Amino acid sequence: MSDIGFFFAKNQLGYDFYTDEGLKRLWDQSPLKYINNMKTPTLFIHSNEDYRCPLEQGMQLFTALKEKGVPARFCMFKGENHELSRSGKPLHREKRLKEITDWMDKYLAVK
């Protein structure tokens, strides 16, 4: 689901996901299929007006990771869209960078 449109799978991926084969291929590309293998702490940065990458898809993976005990954080920016990192409000872009650097410091810092 996104603002790209109903034609995306057939046009860009080359298959119709309303067939058994299409549904299988779509599921094979879903991160949710591989949730039992995921262990990496994950930071989600999302905007509530991002229609390219719908909010509920990020929330599904975030919820699955939390249920599996994987460290995860979900940061949602109100009033922003898919362009947050490039043309978002300066305060939100600054907050986004702080979230990223704090996350990296926490999980990647050399001890």
N, C-alpha and C positions, 0 to 999 in steps of 0.2 A: 504494500500500500504506500503510495506517495502521490505527489502532485504531477508526476511524470505522465500518468494516465494508464488506462486499461490495456493499451497496446504494448506496453513495455516488454513483457515477457516474450511475446511472440516476435516483436520487432528487434529487440536488443539481445535477447537470450536464445532465440531461435526455437522456442517451443511454446506450446499452449499448456499452461499449468492447470487447466481444467480436465486433463486426461490423467490416467494413472501414472504414466511415465513422467508427465510434467509435474505432478504433485511430488513424486519421488525425487526428481531433480531439484525442485524448489526446497524440499526438506533437507536434502543433502547439503545445500548451501546455507542453511540456517544455523547460526551459532547455538541455538537452543538444542539442536540435535547432539551437540558435543559437550553439553553441560557437565556430564560426569567426568570429563577429562580436564575441566578448567580448575586451575588452582591459583592463577596469577591475580594479585590484588588489582582491581579494576576501577578506574575513575570514569564516570559518565558525565559528560558535559552536554547539556541539551537546552534547547530553546522551546518555549511553549508555542511559538508560532512557526516552527520549522515544519513545513508541509512536505519537504523532500524526504526527511527521515522522521516519520511520525513518532511522537512522544511515547505512545504506548509500547512500541517495539523496544525502545531502550529500557523502559520500565519492566518489561517482561524479562529481559536478560538480567537486569539488576536484581529483581526479585528472586530469580532462580539462583543466582550466585549467593545471595544472602541466605537463602534456604539451605544451600550446600555448605555454608560456613566460610565462604570465600570473602575476604575483606573487599568491600565495595562501597562506593560513595556516589550518590546521584546529585548533581548540581543542575538545577533548572533555572534558566534565566527568563523572567517574565518580560513579554513585549519584544523579544528578539526572534530572529528567524534563522535560516540556514547560513546567513552571512555574518553571524556573531563575531567571528575572529577577524573579519575584514572590515565590516562597516557597522558593527554594533555600537551601542552607546559607549563612550570612552570609559565610564565607570564600570560597565559590565565587562569590557575587554580587559580592564585592569584586574577585576575580580577573577575572571577566567584564568588569567596568567598566574595569579596568586594561588588559585586552587591547584593548578598543574604543578607549579614549583613546590608547593607544600607537600603534595602527593609524592612527587619524585624524591624530595628530601626524606620523607618518611620511609619509603620502600626501596630506594636505590642508593641512599647515602652510604658512603664507605665508613664503616665503624672502626 
